[in-house]
């Protein structure tokens, strides 16, 4: 029987509230969430969450630099758990440039899929902010849903365009 994975995590303050990051044994980011351990847990399929600010330190530094306006993109290794289609959608999210948005329809056309399927995959993104699901909006320009609330999504987009 395979042992469940252990993820090392840290939680820290940001201008938008507490942010938490979990990394796997290789140091790759497996999950990120606005909130503490309970919110982070919802983003992981299974495994133990062990507090370890040092192991998650590289990712934390990049997030803090992003919030401080000193970084536009992330270079940490990512390890999101998901289906091949979800991973294709998440990769497409990562290609949306800092300070720009795309509609669900635009992403769907680029991926040869439907806006509904793209929306479902976007909603299951386990690594918020670093995989920028906040950059996806409705066709009419509305912010639409965001797991951490529309106010958080609005603030993230404002930070990118400031």
N, C-alpha and C positions, 0 to 999 in steps of 0.2 A: 504494500500500500504506500502510495506516494505521500510524503510529508507536505502539509500545506506551506505555501510560501510565507516568508517573513518580509514585511515591508517596514522600512525605517521612515519615520515621519517627523516633521516639525510644523508648528503653528506659529504665526507671527502677525503683528499688526501691519495693515496697509491703509492708505487713505480711503479705501472702500470697505474696510472691516477686516476681521481676522481672516487669514488665508492659510491653508494647510497643503503640504506637499508630501507625497509618499514616494519613496524610491525602492527599487528592487535590490537584490544582492549585488548587482553589477553597478548600481548607482543610477540606473535609468529611471526616469519619472514614470510611474505607473498610474498615479492619480493626483489630482489637485482639485481643491474646492474652497469656496468662500465659506468659512465656518471652521469648526474645530474637528476633532477626531470623529464625531458622529456623522458629520457631513462627508468627510473623507471616506469613511467606511462604506457609505452608500455607493461610492464610485468604484469600489473594488469587488470583484466577484467572490473572492475568498482569500484567506490568509490572515496572519497575525499582524497587527499594527503595533510597532514598538517605537516609543519616543527616542529619537536619535538626531539631534540638530546637526551634528557633524556630518553624518552620512548624507543628509539632505541639504547640506550647506551650499553646494554649488548652484543648485536650482534656486534656493532661496536668494542668493546674491543676484542672480539674473532677474528674478521677479522684482526684487527691491530696486534694481537699476532701471527696470521698465517703468515702475511707478515713479521713479525719480527723474524720468525723462532722459536717462543716459543710455538707454537701450531701446531699440525698436523691434528687434527679433530675438528669438531664443536659439541657443546652440546646444542646449542640454540634450542628451540622448533620451528618446521617448520609448516607452514600452506599454502602449495602451492595449488592453485585452478587448478584442472584438472580432466580428466576422470580417471576411475579406471586403465585403461591400462597405461596412462601417469604416474600415481602415482607409478605403479609397476616398470616402467622403471626408474623413478627418485630414487626409493628406491634402485634399483640395482646399480645406479651410486654412491650412498652413500656407497656402500659396496666395491668399488674399492679402494684399499689401497693407502694412501698418497705415492706419488712418483712412482706409477705404472700407466699403461694405459691398456685399453682393446679396441679391435676393435668392430665396430658395429656388425660384424658377431658373435664374441664371446658373446656379450651381447644378441643377438638375439637367439642364441642356448640355452643359460642359461634360457631365458624367454619363449622358445618355440614359437618364433615369427620370423618375417623377418627383415633383416638388414634395409630395407627401413622404416618399421614401427617404429623400434627403433630409427632410425635417425630423423624421424618426431617428435617423442616424446622428444628426446634429444633437438631438436631445439626449442621446446616450453617450456623448463625448465624456470620457472619464477624466480628461486633463484640461479643465477650463483654463482660460486665459492663455496658456502656453500653446494649446491648440485653440485658435481664436474663434470659437463658436459665437462669441458676442458680435462678430462682424457680419452675421447673417440677419437680414431684415426681411420684412414683407415686401411684396411687389409694389405696394403703394407707399413704401418708405417707412411704414410703422415698425416699431421695435419688435413686435410680436413677443412670444414667450422667451423666457430665460430662466433656467433652473434656480438662479439666485435672485430673481426679481428684476422687473423692468427698470427700477431705479439704479440698480447695480450695472445693468447693461448700458444704460444711458451714460452713467458716470465713466465707464471704461471707454466708450466711444468718445466722450468729451476729452478724456486724458490723451487719447491718440490724436485728436485734432487741435489740441491747444498749442 
